[in-house]
Amino acid sequence: MKRSLLAVAASVMLLAACGGDGAGGDPKQALADAFRGLGGAEGLTVTLTAQSTPESLQALAESEGDQLDVDLAAKILGSSVTVSGKTATDPADAQQEMTVNVAGNEDAVEIKVIANTLYVRADVSALLETFEQDAASLDPFVQQAEASGLDFVRPAVDGEWLSISGLDAMQEQFGMGQPSPNAVELERVFDGFAEEIESKATVTEGDVEGPGTHLIAEIGAREAVDSFLDLARELGQAIPPNAMPSPS
């Protein structure tokens, strides 16, 4: 994996959302046009994966002064994050979902937001086994939590769904409240992505089957982050600049 490149494998439901079926001979333009159409889309699903080899990840880790086991590198490459969203005129009908596939465990972590309630679950035991940790070590932790009156800990460890209601009040209490970006701001965000794709990305068709067309985009990571931070500063509260790492 080249350090200067960020590889994004997009199962372009983006194209499906825009009514496209196939890249039409120009994958880069198809992807850029798809992003420009996202502002008016009712829903969107994007899956992010790292496209590399275990040996390349090891080399990258070594260049940063770290060590990465080849098996762990393979597990990283076998993982993905899928984010889905559904917009609605009534905020109570809006939904967001994030699913984390960890080394082939397709629903290792799931997070859903429906209206004003957050739902979370994680396959804790399986995650520990994946990373070669003893699941039995959780028992003392759970017992201590229950002794302190934290009855939700055992269901959480058992992989059951937990819910937290009143998200808006929680955000206000902790000073996290941000007005949601409006349609015009979202359109500017997607236009910014489209411009980055057109000017700086290399886009090719992949071979993953699904709705729409599978496209692989490569773009310089540092310059992409720098451009995105500039866009965030333009939009102000719509995308907090401190939500992104520095280009370095």
Residue pairs with C-beta under 8 A, 6 or more apart in sequence:
1 7
1 50
1 51
1 52
1 53
1 56
1 57
1 60
3 60
3 63
3 221
4 220
4 221
4 222
5 218
5 219
5 220
5 221
6 218
6 219
6 220
6 221
6 224
7 50
7 51
7 52
7 216
7 217
7 218
8 48
8 216
8 217
8 218
8 219
9 47
9 48
9 49
9 51
9 206
9 208
9 214
9 216
10 31
10 46
10 47
10 214
10 215
10 216
10 217
11 45
11 46
11 47
11 208
11 210
11 211
11 212
11 214
12 20
12 30
12 31
12 34
12 212
12 213
12 214
12 215
13 44
13 45
13 46
13 210
13 211
13 212
14 31
14 34
14 35
14 37
14 38
14 44
14 46
14 212
15 21
15 22
15 23
15 30
15 31
15 34
15 212
15 213
15 215
16 211
16 212
17 34
17 37
17 38
17 41
17 42
17 43
17 44
17 212
18 33
18 34
18 37
18 38
18 41
20 30
20 33
20 34
20 212
20 213
21 212
21 213
22 30
22 213
23 30
23 31
23 205
23 213
23 215
24 30
27 203
27 204
27 205
27 213
27 215
28 197
28 198
28 201
28 202
28 203
29 198
30 203
30 213
30 215
31 197
31 201
31 203
31 215
31 217
32 194
32 195
32 197
32 198
33 194
35 190
35 191
35 193
35 194
35 197
36 190
36 191
36 194
37 190
38 44
38 186
38 190
39 183
39 186
39 187
39 190
40 183
41 87
42 86
42 87
43 84
43 85
43 86
43 87
44 84
44 85
45 82
45 83
45 84
45 85
46 82
46 83
46 84
47 80
47 81
47 82
47 83
48 80
48 81
48 82
48 83
49 77
49 79
49 80
50 57
50 76
50 77
50 79
51 216
52 77
53 77
54 70
54 73
54 74
54 77
55 70
55 73
57 68
57 73
57 76
57 77
58 68
58 70
58 73
60 68
61 67
61 68
61 73
62 68
72 131
74 103
75 102
75 103
75 130
75 131
78 101
78 103
78 104
79 100
79 101
79 102
79 103
80 100
80 101
81 98
81 99
81 100
81 101
82 98
82 99
82 100
82 101
83 96
83 97
83 98
84 95
84 96
84 97
84 98
84 99
85 94
85 95
85 96
85 97
86 93
86 94
86 95
86 96
87 94
88 94
88 95
91 115
92 115
92 116
93 115
94 115
95 112
95 113
95 114
96 112
96 113
97 110
97 111
97 112
97 113
98 109
98 110
98 111
98 112
99 106
99 107
99 109
99 110
99 111
100 108
100 109
100 110
101 107
101 108
102 108
102 109
102 127
102 130
103 130
105 123
105 126
105 127
105 130
107 123
108 122
108 123
108 126
108 127
108 130
109 121
109 122
109 123
109 127
110 119
110 120
110 121
110 122
111 118
111 119
111 120
112 118
112 119
112 120
113 119
113 167
116 165
116 166
116 167
116 168
117 163
117 164
117 165
117 166
117 167
118 163
118 164
118 165
118 167
119 161
119 162
119 163
119 164
120 161
120 162
120 163
120 164
121 156
121 159
121 160
121 161
121 162
122 156
122 159
123 159
124 135
124 138
124 156
124 157
124 158
124 159
125 135
125 138
125 157
125 159
128 134
128 135
128 137
128 138
129 135
138 157
141 153
142 153
142 154
142 157
145 153
145 154
146 153
146 154
152 162
155 162
156 162
164 170
168 177
170 176
171 177
171 178
178 237
178 240
179 237
179 238
181 189
181 235
181 238
181 239
182 238
185 235
185 238
186 238
188 231
188 234
188 235
189 231
189 235
189 238
189 239
192 227
192 228
192 231
196 219
196 224
196 227
196 228
197 203
197 217
197 219
200 219
200 220
200 223
200 224
201 217
201 218
201 219
202 217
202 218
202 219
203 215
203 216
203 217
203 218
204 215
204 216
205 213
205 214
205 215
205 216
206 214
206 215
206 216
207 214
208 214
222 247
222 248
223 247
225 244
225 245
225 246
225 247
226 247
228 244
229 241
229 244
229 247
231 239
232 238
232 239
232 240
232 241
232 243
232 244
233 241
